[in-house]
Amino acid sequence: MPRFAAEPAYEHGTPEALGVLLVNLGTPAAPTTSAVRRYLRQFLSDPRVVELPRPLWWLILNGYILRTRPARSAEAYRKIWTDRGSPP
C-alpha cells in the first residue's frame, strides 16, 4: 500500500484533457561513475520516488542498481555534459 495518499480528484466542470509534465529531479555533480552513484543513491532513496518496503528496496538499490547503472549512466551524461556543467 502506498505511503503517500493521492489527493481526491477535483471536479472543475471542463472536458477531460491529457497533459504531459516533464520535471527535472536533479543532476549528478559530474559525469563520473562516483558522482552518478551518489546522485542515484540520494534520489532513489526518497520514499516519495519509490514506494516499496524499505528493506526490499534497500536490497534492490544496493545489490543491483548502484552496482550496474552508475557506469552506464555516467557514459550517457558525458555525451551531453558541457564545460559549464550539465545541460540547461
mmCIF file as gemmi writes it, N, C-alpha and C atoms, coordinates in Angstrom:
data_model
loop_
_atom_site.group_PDB
_atom_site.id
_atom_site.type_symbol
_atom_site.label_atom_id
_atom_site.label_alt_id
_atom_site.label_comp_id
_atom_site.label_asym_id
_atom_site.label_entity_id
_atom_site.label_seq_id
_atom_site.pdbx_PDB_ins_code
_atom_site.Cartn_x
_atom_site.Cartn_y
_atom_site.Cartn_z
_atom_site.occupancy
_atom_site.B_iso_or_equiv
_atom_site.pdbx_formal_charge
_atom_site.auth_seq_id
_atom_site.auth_asym_id
_atom_site.pdbx_PDB_model_num
ATOM 1 N N . MET Axp A 1 ? 0.841 -1.18 0 1 0 ? 1 A 1
ATOM 2 C CA . MET Axp A 1 ? 0 0 0 1 0 ? 1 A 1
ATOM 3 C C . MET Axp A 1 ? 0.885 1.242 0 1 0 ? 1 A 1
ATOM 4 N N . PRO Axp A 2 ? 0.607 2.21 -0.869 1 0 ? 2 A 1
ATOM 5 C CA . PRO Axp A 2 ? 1.428 3.421 -0.923 1 0 ? 2 A 1
ATOM 6 C C . PRO Axp A 2 ? 1.385 4.2 0.388 1 0 ? 2 A 1
ATOM 7 N N . ARG Axp A 3 ? 2.498 4.794 0.738 1 0 ? 3 A 1
ATOM 8 C CA . ARG Axp A 3 ? 2.565 5.613 1.952 1 0 ? 3 A 1
ATOM 9 C C . ARG Axp A 3 ? 1.984 6.994 1.74 1 0 ? 3 A 1
ATOM 10 N N . PHE Axp A 4 ? 1.973 7.472 0.505 1 0 ? 4 A 1
ATOM 11 C CA . PHE Axp A 4 ? 1.514 8.816 0.215 1 0 ? 4 A 1
ATOM 12 C C . PHE Axp A 4 ? 0.191 8.724 -0.524 1 0 ? 4 A 1
ATOM 13 N N . ALA Axp A 5 ? -0.868 9.154 0.121 1 0 ? 5 A 1
ATOM 14 C CA . ALA Axp A 5 ? -2.2 9.072 -0.477 1 0 ? 5 A 1
ATOM 15 C C . ALA Axp A 5 ? -2.367 10.15 -1.541 1 0 ? 5 A 1
ATOM 16 N N . ALA Axp A 6 ? -3.052 9.783 -2.591 1 0 ? 6 A 1
ATOM 17 C CA . ALA Axp A 6 ? -3.334 10.748 -3.657 1 0 ? 6 A 1
ATOM 18 C C . ALA Axp A 6 ? -4.418 11.712 -3.194 1 0 ? 6 A 1
ATOM 19 N N . GLU Axp A 7 ? -4.374 12.905 -3.747 1 0 ? 7 A 1
ATOM 20 C CA . GLU Axp A 7 ? -5.416 13.883 -3.465 1 0 ? 7 A 1
ATOM 21 C C . GLU Axp A 7 ? -6.705 13.439 -4.148 1 0 ? 7 A 1
ATOM 22 N N . PRO Axp A 8 ? -7.859 13.741 -3.558 1 0 ? 8 A 1
ATOM 23 C CA . PRO Axp A 8 ? -9.11 13.419 -4.247 1 0 ? 8 A 1
ATOM 24 C C . PRO Axp A 8 ? -9.21 14.202 -5.553 1 0 ? 8 A 1
ATOM 25 N N . ALA Axp A 9 ? -9.849 13.611 -6.532 1 0 ? 9 A 1
ATOM 26 C CA . ALA Axp A 9 ? -9.992 14.272 -7.836 1 0 ? 9 A 1
ATOM 27 C C . ALA Axp A 9 ? -10.782 15.567 -7.68 1 0 ? 9 A 1
ATOM 28 N N . TYR Axp A 10 ? -10.319 16.597 -8.342 1 0 ? 10 A 1
ATOM 29 C CA . TYR Axp A 10 ? -11.001 17.894 -8.32 1 0 ? 10 A 1
ATOM 30 C C . TYR Axp A 10 ? -11.902 17.975 -9.538 1 0 ? 10 A 1
ATOM 31 N N . GLU Axp A 11 ? -13.17 18.233 -9.325 1 0 ? 11 A 1
ATOM 32 C CA . GLU Axp A 11 ? -14.134 18.369 -10.417 1 0 ? 11 A 1
ATOM 33 C C . GLU Axp A 11 ? -14.276 19.845 -10.75 1 0 ? 11 A 1
ATOM 34 N N . HIS Axp A 12 ? -13.882 20.236 -11.946 1 0 ? 12 A 1
ATOM 35 C CA . HIS Axp A 12 ? -13.955 21.647 -12.312 1 0 ? 12 A 1
ATOM 36 C C . HIS Axp A 12 ? -14.905 21.901 -13.468 1 0 ? 12 A 1
ATOM 37 N N . GLY Axp A 13 ? -15.604 20.879 -13.927 1 0 ? 13 A 1
ATOM 38 C CA . GLY Axp A 13 ? -16.651 21.077 -14.913 1 0 ? 13 A 1
ATOM 39 C C . GLY Axp A 13 ? -16.194 21.274 -16.34 1 0 ? 13 A 1
ATOM 40 N N . THR Axp A 14 ? -14.932 21.096 -16.645 1 0 ? 14 A 1
ATOM 41 C CA . THR Axp A 14 ? -14.462 21.234 -18.02 1 0 ? 14 A 1
ATOM 42 C C . THR Axp A 14 ? -14.177 19.848 -18.583 1 0 ? 14 A 1
ATOM 43 N N . PRO Axp A 15 ? -14.138 19.733 -19.909 1 0 ? 15 A 1
ATOM 44 C CA . PRO Axp A 15 ? -13.868 18.425 -20.504 1 0 ? 15 A 1
ATOM 45 C C . PRO Axp A 15 ? -12.507 17.877 -20.068 1 0 ? 15 A 1
ATOM 46 N N . GLU Axp A 16 ? -12.425 16.561 -20.026 1 0 ? 16 A 1
ATOM 47 C CA . GLU Axp A 16 ? -11.176 15.91 -19.64 1 0 ? 16 A 1
ATOM 48 C C . GLU Axp A 16 ? -10.087 16.208 -20.663 1 0 ? 16 A 1
ATOM 49 N N . ALA Axp A 17 ? -8.892 16.457 -20.182 1 0 ? 17 A 1
ATOM 50 C CA . ALA Axp A 17 ? -7.755 16.74 -21.063 1 0 ? 17 A 1
ATOM 51 C C . ALA Axp A 17 ? -6.565 15.899 -20.598 1 0 ? 17 A 1
ATOM 52 N N . LEU Axp A 18 ? -5.667 15.663 -21.519 1 0 ? 18 A 1
ATOM 53 C CA . LEU Axp A 18 ? -4.457 14.913 -21.21 1 0 ? 18 A 1
ATOM 54 C C . LEU Axp A 18 ? -3.275 15.866 -21.271 1 0 ? 18 A 1
ATOM 55 N N . GLY Axp A 19 ? -2.41 15.796 -20.289 1 0 ? 19 A 1
ATOM 56 C CA . GLY Axp A 19 ? -1.225 16.638 -20.279 1 0 ? 19 A 1
ATOM 57 C C . GLY Axp A 19 ? 0.007 15.814 -19.962 1 0 ? 19 A 1
ATOM 58 N N . VAL Axp A 20 ? 1.149 16.331 -20.347 1 0 ? 20 A 1
ATOM 59 C CA . VAL Axp A 20 ? 2.423 15.682 -20.058 1 0 ? 20 A 1
ATOM 60 C C . VAL Axp A 20 ? 3.258 16.678 -19.265 1 0 ? 20 A 1
ATOM 61 N N . LEU Axp A 21 ? 3.768 16.248 -18.147 1 0 ? 21 A 1
ATOM 62 C CA . LEU Axp A 21 ? 4.575 17.099 -17.286 1 0 ? 21 A 1
ATOM 63 C C . LEU Axp A 21 ? 6.001 16.563 -17.28 1 0 ? 21 A 1
ATOM 64 N N . LEU Axp A 22 ? 6.94 17.373 -17.737 1 0 ? 22 A 1
ATOM 65 C CA . LEU Axp A 22 ? 8.354 16.996 -17.724 1 0 ? 22 A 1
ATOM 66 C C . LEU Axp A 22 ? 9.013 17.707 -16.549 1 0 ? 22 A 1
ATOM 67 N N . VAL Axp A 23 ? 9.669 16.95 -15.71 1 0 ? 23 A 1
ATOM 68 C CA . VAL Axp A 23 ? 10.248 17.505 -14.495 1 0 ? 23 A 1
ATOM 69 C C . VAL Axp A 23 ? 11.699 17.049 -14.379 1 0 ? 23 A 1
ATOM 70 N N . ASN Axp A 24 ? 12.586 17.969 -14.033 1 0 ? 24 A 1
ATOM 71 C CA . ASN Axp A 24 ? 13.977 17.615 -13.76 1 0 ? 24 A 1
ATOM 72 C C . ASN Axp A 24 ? 14.09 17.382 -12.26 1 0 ? 24 A 1
ATOM 73 N N . LEU Axp A 25 ? 14.409 16.173 -11.882 1 0 ? 25 A 1
ATOM 74 C CA . LEU Axp A 25 ? 14.506 15.825 -10.466 1 0 ? 25 A 1
ATOM 75 C C . LEU Axp A 25 ? 15.938 15.819 -9.966 1 0 ? 25 A 1
ATOM 76 N N . GLY Axp A 26 ? 16.799 16.541 -10.66 1 0 ? 26 A 1
ATOM 77 C CA . GLY Axp A 26 ? 18.179 16.637 -10.216 1 0 ? 26 A 1
ATOM 78 C C . GLY Axp A 26 ? 19.161 16.143 -11.249 1 0 ? 26 A 1
ATOM 79 N N . THR Axp A 27 ? 20.423 16.386 -10.974 1 0 ? 27 A 1
ATOM 80 C CA . THR Axp A 27 ? 21.515 16.02 -11.866 1 0 ? 27 A 1
ATOM 81 C C . THR Axp A 27 ? 22.723 15.679 -11.007 1 0 ? 27 A 1
ATOM 82 N N . PRO Axp A 28 ? 23.523 14.726 -11.427 1 0 ? 28 A 1
ATOM 83 C CA . PRO Axp A 28 ? 24.749 14.463 -10.667 1 0 ? 28 A 1
ATOM 84 C C . PRO Axp A 28 ? 25.693 15.662 -10.721 1 0 ? 28 A 1
ATOM 85 N N . ALA Axp A 29 ? 26.62 15.722 -9.79 1 0 ? 29 A 1
ATOM 86 C CA . ALA Axp A 29 ? 27.569 16.836 -9.725 1 0 ? 29 A 1
ATOM 87 C C . ALA Axp A 29 ? 28.565 16.811 -10.873 1 0 ? 29 A 1
ATOM 88 N N . ALA Axp A 30 ? 28.811 15.648 -11.435 1 0 ? 30 A 1
ATOM 89 C CA . ALA Axp A 30 ? 29.777 15.49 -12.528 1 0 ? 30 A 1
ATOM 90 C C . ALA Axp A 30 ? 29.406 14.234 -13.315 1 0 ? 30 A 1
ATOM 91 N N . PRO Axp A 31 ? 29.888 14.123 -14.549 1 0 ? 31 A 1
ATOM 92 C CA . PRO Axp A 31 ? 29.574 12.937 -15.352 1 0 ? 31 A 1
ATOM 93 C C . PRO Axp A 31 ? 30.528 11.771 -15.068 1 0 ? 31 A 1
ATOM 94 N N . THR Axp A 32 ? 30.725 11.484 -13.798 1 0 ? 32 A 1
ATOM 95 C CA . THR Axp A 32 ? 31.615 10.393 -13.399 1 0 ? 32 A 1
ATOM 96 C C . THR Axp A 32 ? 30.804 9.296 -12.716 1 0 ? 32 A 1
ATOM 97 N N . THR Axp A 33 ? 31.353 8.111 -12.696 1 0 ? 33 A 1
ATOM 98 C CA . THR Axp A 33 ? 30.652 6.986 -12.075 1 0 ? 33 A 1
ATOM 99 C C . THR Axp A 33 ? 30.357 7.256 -10.604 1 0 ? 33 A 1
ATOM 100 N N . SER Axp A 34 ? 31.325 7.793 -9.874 1 0 ? 34 A 1
ATOM 101 C CA . SER Axp A 34 ? 31.11 8.029 -8.44 1 0 ? 34 A 1
ATOM 102 C C . SER Axp A 34 ? 30.064 9.113 -8.196 1 0 ? 34 A 1
ATOM 103 N N . ALA Axp A 35 ? 30.073 10.181 -8.989 1 0 ? 35 A 1
ATOM 104 C CA . ALA Axp A 35 ? 29.081 11.247 -8.821 1 0 ? 35 A 1
ATOM 105 C C . ALA Axp A 35 ? 27.682 10.754 -9.174 1 0 ? 35 A 1
ATOM 106 N N . VAL Axp A 36 ? 27.578 9.959 -10.22 1 0 ? 36 A 1
ATOM 107 C CA . VAL Axp A 36 ? 26.273 9.418 -10.607 1 0 ? 36 A 1
ATOM 108 C C . VAL Axp A 36 ? 25.778 8.443 -9.541 1 0 ? 36 A 1
ATOM 109 N N . ARG Axp A 37 ? 26.669 7.651 -8.968 1 0 ? 37 A 1
ATOM 110 C CA . ARG Axp A 37 ? 26.276 6.725 -7.898 1 0 ? 37 A 1
ATOM 111 C C . ARG Axp A 37 ? 25.72 7.498 -6.699 1 0 ? 37 A 1
ATOM 112 N N . ARG Axp A 38 ? 26.403 8.588 -6.3 1 0 ? 38 A 1
ATOM 113 C CA . ARG Axp A 38 ? 25.915 9.408 -5.181 1 0 ? 38 A 1
ATOM 114 C C . ARG Axp A 38 ? 24.538 9.985 -5.5 1 0 ? 38 A 1
ATOM 115 N N . TYR Axp A 39 ? 24.387 10.516 -6.727 1 0 ? 39 A 1
ATOM 116 C CA . TYR Axp A 39 ? 23.108 11.096 -7.135 1 0 ? 39 A 1
ATOM 117 C C . TYR Axp A 39 ? 21.996 10.041 -7.115 1 0 ? 39 A 1
ATOM 118 N N . LEU Axp A 40 ? 22.248 8.878 -7.709 1 0 ? 40 A 1
ATOM 119 C CA . LEU Axp A 40 ? 21.224 7.833 -7.751 1 0 ? 40 A 1
ATOM 120 C C . LEU Axp A 40 ? 20.86 7.352 -6.347 1 0 ? 40 A 1
ATOM 121 N N . ARG Axp A 41 ? 21.865 7.213 -5.477 1 0 ? 41 A 1
ATOM 122 C CA . ARG Axp A 41 ? 21.581 6.778 -4.104 1 0 ? 41 A 1
ATOM 123 C C . ARG Axp A 41 ? 20.67 7.784 -3.407 1 0 ? 41 A 1
ATOM 124 N N . GLN Axp A 42 ? 20.98 9.064 -3.534 1 0 ? 42 A 1
ATOM 125 C CA . GLN Axp A 42 ? 20.168 10.085 -2.873 1 0 ? 42 A 1
ATOM 126 C C . GLN Axp A 42 ? 18.765 10.14 -3.48 1 0 ? 42 A 1
ATOM 127 N N . PHE Axp A 43 ? 18.681 10.192 -4.798 1 0 ? 43 A 1
ATOM 128 C CA . PHE Axp A 43 ? 17.398 10.309 -5.487 1 0 ? 43 A 1
ATOM 129 C C . PHE Axp A 43 ? 16.514 9.081 -5.251 1 0 ? 43 A 1
ATOM 130 N N . LEU Axp A 44 ? 17.074 7.904 -5.423 1 0 ? 44 A 1
ATOM 131 C CA . LEU Axp A 44 ? 16.276 6.679 -5.321 1 0 ? 44 A 1
ATOM 132 C C . LEU Axp A 44 ? 16.039 6.231 -3.882 1 0 ? 44 A 1
ATOM 133 N N . SER Axp A 45 ? 16.631 6.899 -2.911 1 0 ? 45 A 1
ATOM 134 C CA . SER Axp A 45 ? 16.356 6.596 -1.507 1 0 ? 45 A 1
ATOM 135 C C . SER Axp A 45 ? 15.167 7.383 -0.979 1 0 ? 45 A 1
ATOM 136 N N . ASP Axp A 46 ? 14.656 8.299 -1.756 1 0 ? 46 A 1
ATOM 137 C CA . ASP Axp A 46 ? 13.5 9.098 -1.349 1 0 ? 46 A 1
ATOM 138 C C . ASP Axp A 46 ? 12.245 8.222 -1.398 1 0 ? 46 A 1
ATOM 139 N N . PRO Axp A 47 ? 11.548 8.04 -0.27 1 0 ? 47 A 1
ATOM 140 C CA . PRO Axp A 47 ? 10.365 7.178 -0.266 1 0 ? 47 A 1
ATOM 141 C C . PRO Axp A 47 ? 9.225 7.712 -1.128 1 0 ? 47 A 1
ATOM 142 N N . ARG Axp A 48 ? 9.29 8.982 -1.529 1 0 ? 48 A 1
ATOM 143 C CA . ARG Axp A 48 ? 8.262 9.512 -2.429 1 0 ? 48 A 1
ATOM 144 C C . ARG Axp A 48 ? 8.536 9.125 -3.869 1 0 ? 48 A 1
ATOM 145 N N . VAL Axp A 49 ? 9.755 8.692 -4.173 1 0 ? 49 A 1
ATOM 146 C CA . VAL Axp A 49 ? 10.117 8.282 -5.532 1 0 ? 49 A 1
ATOM 147 C C . VAL Axp A 49 ? 9.839 6.796 -5.731 1 0 ? 49 A 1
ATOM 148 N N . VAL Axp A 50 ? 10.209 5.988 -4.759 1 0 ? 50 A 1
ATOM 149 C CA . VAL Axp A 50 ? 9.999 4.538 -4.84 1 0 ? 50 A 1
ATOM 150 C C . VAL Axp A 50 ? 9.203 4.114 -3.609 1 0 ? 50 A 1
ATOM 151 N N . GLU Axp A 51 ? 7.996 3.64 -3.832 1 0 ? 51 A 1
ATOM 152 C CA . GLU Axp A 51 ? 7.122 3.243 -2.731 1 0 ? 51 A 1
ATOM 153 C C . GLU Axp A 51 ? 7.119 1.721 -2.566 1 0 ? 51 A 1
ATOM 154 N N . LEU Axp A 52 ? 8.25 1.192 -2.142 1 0 ? 52 A 1
ATOM 155 C CA . LEU Axp A 52 ? 8.377 -0.227 -1.808 1 0 ? 52 A 1
ATOM 156 C C . LEU Axp A 52 ? 8.784 -0.32 -0.345 1 0 ? 52 A 1
ATOM 157 N N . PRO Axp A 53 ? 8.556 -1.456 0.295 1 0 ? 53 A 1
ATOM 158 C CA . PRO Axp A 53 ? 9.064 -1.608 1.666 1 0 ? 53 A 1
ATOM 159 C C . PRO Axp A 53 ? 10.567 -1.327 1.695 1 0 ? 53 A 1
ATOM 160 N N . ARG Axp A 54 ? 10.999 -0.543 2.67 1 0 ? 54 A 1
ATOM 161 C CA . ARG Axp A 54 ? 12.39 -0.072 2.715 1 0 ? 54 A 1
ATOM 162 C C . ARG Axp A 54 ? 13.416 -1.205 2.674 1 0 ? 54 A 1
ATOM 163 N N . PRO Axp A 55 ? 13.264 -2.294 3.443 1 0 ? 55 A 1
ATOM 164 C CA . PRO Axp A 55 ? 14.289 -3.353 3.377 1 0 ? 55 A 1
ATOM 165 C C . PRO Axp A 55 ? 14.392 -3.975 1.984 1 0 ? 55 A 1
ATOM 166 N N . LEU Axp A 56 ? 13.262 -4.199 1.334 1 0 ? 56 A 1
ATOM 167 C CA . LEU Axp A 56 ? 13.273 -4.767 -0.016 1 0 ? 56 A 1
ATOM 168 C C . LEU Axp A 56 ? 13.945 -3.8 -0.981 1 0 ? 56 A 1
ATOM 169 N N . TRP Axp A 57 ? 13.568 -2.519 -0.92 1 0 ? 57 A 1
ATOM 170 C CA . TRP Axp A 57 ? 14.15 -1.544 -1.837 1 0 ? 57 A 1
ATOM 171 C C . TRP Axp A 57 ? 15.644 -1.363 -1.58 1 0 ? 57 A 1
ATOM 172 N N . TRP Axp A 58 ? 16.061 -1.4 -0.315 1 0 ? 58 A 1
ATOM 173 C CA . TRP Axp A 58 ? 17.486 -1.272 0.004 1 0 ? 58 A 1
ATOM 174 C C . TRP Axp A 58 ? 18.283 -2.376 -0.685 1 0 ? 58 A 1
ATOM 175 N N . LEU Axp A 59 ? 17.758 -3.608 -0.64 1 0 ? 59 A 1
ATOM 176 C CA . LEU Axp A 59 ? 18.447 -4.72 -1.297 1 0 ? 59 A 1
ATOM 177 C C . LEU Axp A 59 ? 18.527 -4.525 -2.807 1 0 ? 59 A 1
ATOM 178 N N . ILE Axp A 60 ? 17.441 -4.094 -3.419 1 0 ? 60 A 1
ATOM 179 C CA . ILE Axp A 60 ? 17.429 -3.869 -4.869 1 0 ? 60 A 1
ATOM 180 C C . ILE Axp A 60 ? 18.384 -2.737 -5.238 1 0 ? 60 A 1
ATOM 181 N N . LEU Axp A 61 ? 18.282 -1.623 -4.503 1 0 ? 61 A 1
ATOM 182 C CA . LEU Axp A 61 ? 19.102 -0.449 -4.8 1 0 ? 61 A 1
ATOM 183 C C . LEU Axp A 61 ? 20.59 -0.747 -4.63 1 0 ? 61 A 1
ATOM 184 N N . ASN Axp A 62 ? 20.965 -1.278 -3.486 1 0 ? 62 A 1
ATOM 185 C CA . ASN Axp A 62 ? 22.382 -1.504 -3.195 1 0 ? 62 A 1
ATOM 186 C C . ASN Axp A 62 ? 22.932 -2.789 -3.797 1 0 ? 62 A 1
ATOM 187 N N . GLY Axp A 63 ? 22.081 -3.777 -4.007 1 0 ? 63 A 1
ATOM 188 C CA . GLY Axp A 63 ? 22.548 -5.042 -4.546 1 0 ? 63 A 1
ATOM 189 C C . GLY Axp A 63 ? 22.616 -5.084 -6.055 1 0 ? 63 A 1
ATOM 190 N N . TYR Axp A 64 ? 21.821 -4.263 -6.719 1 0 ? 64 A 1
ATOM 191 C CA . TYR Axp A 64 ? 21.801 -4.314 -8.183 1 0 ? 64 A 1
ATOM 192 C C . TYR Axp A 64 ? 21.984 -2.938 -8.836 1 0 ? 64 A 1
ATOM 193 N N . ILE Axp A 65 ? 21.091 -2.012 -8.546 1 0 ? 65 A 1
ATOM 194 C CA . ILE Axp A 65 ? 21.08 -0.732 -9.268 1 0 ? 65 A 1
ATOM 195 C C . ILE Axp A 65 ? 22.386 0.036 -9.103 1 0 ? 65 A 1
ATOM 196 N N . LEU Axp A 66 ? 22.841 0.218 -7.869 1 0 ? 66 A 1
ATOM 197 C CA . LEU Axp A 66 ? 24.055 1.016 -7.646 1 0 ? 66 A 1
ATOM 198 C C . LEU Axp A 66 ? 25.33 0.292 -8.066 1 0 ? 66 A 1
ATOM 199 N N . ARG Axp A 67 ? 25.223 -0.972 -8.429 1 0 ? 67 A 1
ATOM 200 C CA . ARG Axp A 67 ? 26.383 -1.715 -8.946 1 0 ? 67 A 1
ATOM 201 C C . ARG Axp A 67 ? 26.43 -1.697 -10.469 1 0 ? 67 A 1
ATOM 202 N N . THR Axp A 68 ? 25.284 -1.486 -11.115 1 0 ? 68 A 1
ATOM 203 C CA . THR Axp A 68 ? 25.239 -1.595 -12.577 1 0 ? 68 A 1
ATOM 204 C C . THR Axp A 68 ? 24.973 -0.278 -13.294 1 0 ? 68 A 1
ATOM 205 N N . ARG Axp A 69 ? 24.095 0.565 -12.783 1 0 ? 69 A 1
ATOM 206 C CA . ARG Axp A 69 ? 23.67 1.755 -13.518 1 0 ? 69 A 1
ATOM 207 C C . ARG Axp A 69 ? 24.652 2.925 -13.526 1 0 ? 69 A 1
ATOM 208 N N . PRO Axp A 70 ? 25.39 3.205 -12.46 1 0 ? 70 A 1
ATOM 209 C CA . PRO Axp A 70 ? 26.227 4.409 -12.466 1 0 ? 70 A 1
ATOM 210 C C . PRO Axp A 70 ? 27.211 4.497 -13.629 1 0 ? 70 A 1
ATOM 211 N N . ALA Axp A 71 ? 27.884 3.433 -13.973 1 0 ? 71 A 1
ATOM 212 C CA . ALA Axp A 71 ? 28.868 3.498 -15.067 1 0 ? 71 A 1
ATOM 213 C C . ALA Axp A 71 ? 28.184 3.774 -16.401 1 0 ? 71 A 1
ATOM 214 N N . ARG Axp A 72 ? 27.073 3.081 -16.675 1 0 ? 72 A 1
ATOM 215 C CA . ARG Axp A 72 ? 26.364 3.301 -17.941 1 0 ? 72 A 1
ATOM 216 C C . ARG Axp A 72 ? 25.74 4.692 -17.994 1 0 ? 72 A 1
ATOM 217 N N . SER Axp A 73 ? 25.178 5.137 -16.879 1 0 ? 73 A 1
ATOM 218 C CA . SER Axp A 73 ? 24.576 6.47 -16.856 1 0 ? 73 A 1
ATOM 219 C C . SER Axp A 73 ? 25.639 7.558 -16.971 1 0 ? 73 A 1
ATOM 220 N N . ALA Axp A 74 ? 26.796 7.376 -16.334 1 0 ? 74 A 1
ATOM 221 C CA . ALA Axp A 74 ? 27.881 8.358 -16.431 1 0 ? 74 A 1
ATOM 222 C C . ALA Axp A 74 ? 28.34 8.494 -17.873 1 0 ? 74 A 1
ATOM 223 N N . GLU Axp A 75 ? 28.402 7.389 -18.594 1 0 ? 75 A 1
ATOM 224 C CA . GLU Axp A 75 ? 28.784 7.433 -20.009 1 0 ? 75 A 1
ATOM 225 C C . GLU Axp A 75 ? 27.779 8.264 -20.812 1 0 ? 75 A 1
ATOM 226 N N . ALA Axp A 76 ? 26.508 8.094 -20.534 1 0 ? 76 A 1
ATOM 227 C CA . ALA Axp A 76 ? 25.479 8.878 -21.227 1 0 ? 76 A 1
ATOM 228 C C . ALA Axp A 76 ? 25.577 10.36 -20.852 1 0 ? 76 A 1
ATOM 229 N N . TYR Axp A 77 ? 25.814 10.655 -19.569 1 0 ? 77 A 1
ATOM 230 C CA . TYR Axp A 77 ? 25.969 12.049 -19.142 1 0 ? 77 A 1
ATOM 231 C C . TYR Axp A 77 ? 27.171 12.698 -19.823 1 0 ? 77 A 1
ATOM 232 N N . ARG Axp A 78 ? 28.275 11.976 -19.984 1 0 ? 78 A 1
ATOM 233 C CA . ARG Axp A 78 ? 29.47 12.545 -20.628 1 0 ? 78 A 1
ATOM 234 C C . ARG Axp A 78 ? 29.176 13.001 -22.057 1 0 ? 78 A 1
ATOM 235 N N . LYS Axp A 79 ? 28.255 12.354 -22.726 1 0 ? 79 A 1
ATOM 236 C CA . LYS Axp A 79 ? 27.922 12.713 -24.108 1 0 ? 79 A 1
ATOM 237 C C . LYS Axp A 79 ? 27.218 14.061 -24.204 1 0 ? 79 A 1
ATOM 238 N N . ILE Axp A 80 ? 26.531 14.477 -23.143 1 0 ? 80 A 1
ATOM 239 C CA . ILE Axp A 80 ? 25.775 15.734 -23.197 1 0 ? 80 A 1
ATOM 240 C C . ILE Axp A 80 ? 26.327 16.801 -22.26 1 0 ? 80 A 1
ATOM 241 N N . TRP Axp A 81 ? 27.323 16.472 -21.438 1 0 ? 81 A 1
ATOM 242 C CA . TRP Axp A 81 ? 27.891 17.404 -20.46 1 0 ? 81 A 1
ATOM 243 C C . TRP Axp A 81 ? 28.651 18.505 -21.185 1 0 ? 81 A 1
ATOM 244 N N . THR Axp A 82 ? 28.593 19.715 -20.676 1 0 ? 82 A 1
ATOM 245 C CA . THR Axp A 82 ? 29.314 20.839 -21.274 1 0 ? 82 A 1
ATOM 246 C C . THR Axp A 82 ? 30.401 21.321 -20.311 1 0 ? 82 A 1
ATOM 247 N N . ASP Axp A 83 ? 31.223 22.26 -20.767 1 0 ? 83 A 1
ATOM 248 C CA . ASP Axp A 83 ? 32.252 22.842 -19.902 1 0 ? 83 A 1
ATOM 249 C C . ASP Axp A 83 ? 31.635 23.574 -18.713 1 0 ? 83 A 1
ATOM 250 N N . ARG Axp A 84 ? 30.388 24.011 -18.86 1 0 ? 84 A 1
ATOM 251 C CA . ARG Axp A 84 ? 29.693 24.738 -17.793 1 0 ? 84 A 1
ATOM 252 C C . ARG Axp A 84 ? 28.896 23.804 -16.896 1 0 ? 84 A 1
ATOM 253 N N . GLY Axp A 85 ? 28.96 22.512 -17.143 1 0 ? 85 A 1
ATOM 254 C CA . GLY Axp A 85 ? 28.231 21.555 -16.305 1 0 ? 85 A 1
ATOM 255 C C . GLY Axp A 85 ? 27.144 20.851 -17.084 1 0 ? 85 A 1
ATOM 256 N N . SER Axp A 86 ? 26.107 20.478 -16.363 1 0 ? 86 A 1
ATOM 257 C CA . SER Axp A 86 ? 25.015 19.759 -17.005 1 0 ? 86 A 1
ATOM 258 C C . SER Axp A 86 ? 24.272 20.686 -17.959 1 0 ? 86 A 1
ATOM 259 N N . PRO Axp A 87 ? 23.655 20.128 -18.979 1 0 ? 87 A 1
ATOM 260 C CA . PRO Axp A 87 ? 22.929 20.965 -19.939 1 0 ? 87 A 1
ATOM 261 C C . PRO Axp A 87 ? 21.771 21.692 -19.263 1 0 ? 87 A 1
ATOM 262 N N . PRO Axp A 88 ? 21.419 22.863 -19.774 1 0 ? 88 A 1
ATOM 263 C CA . PRO Axp A 88 ? 20.303 23.617 -19.181 1 0 ? 88 A 1
ATOM 264 C C . PRO Axp A 88 ? 18.982 22.929 -19.41 1 0 ? 88 A 1
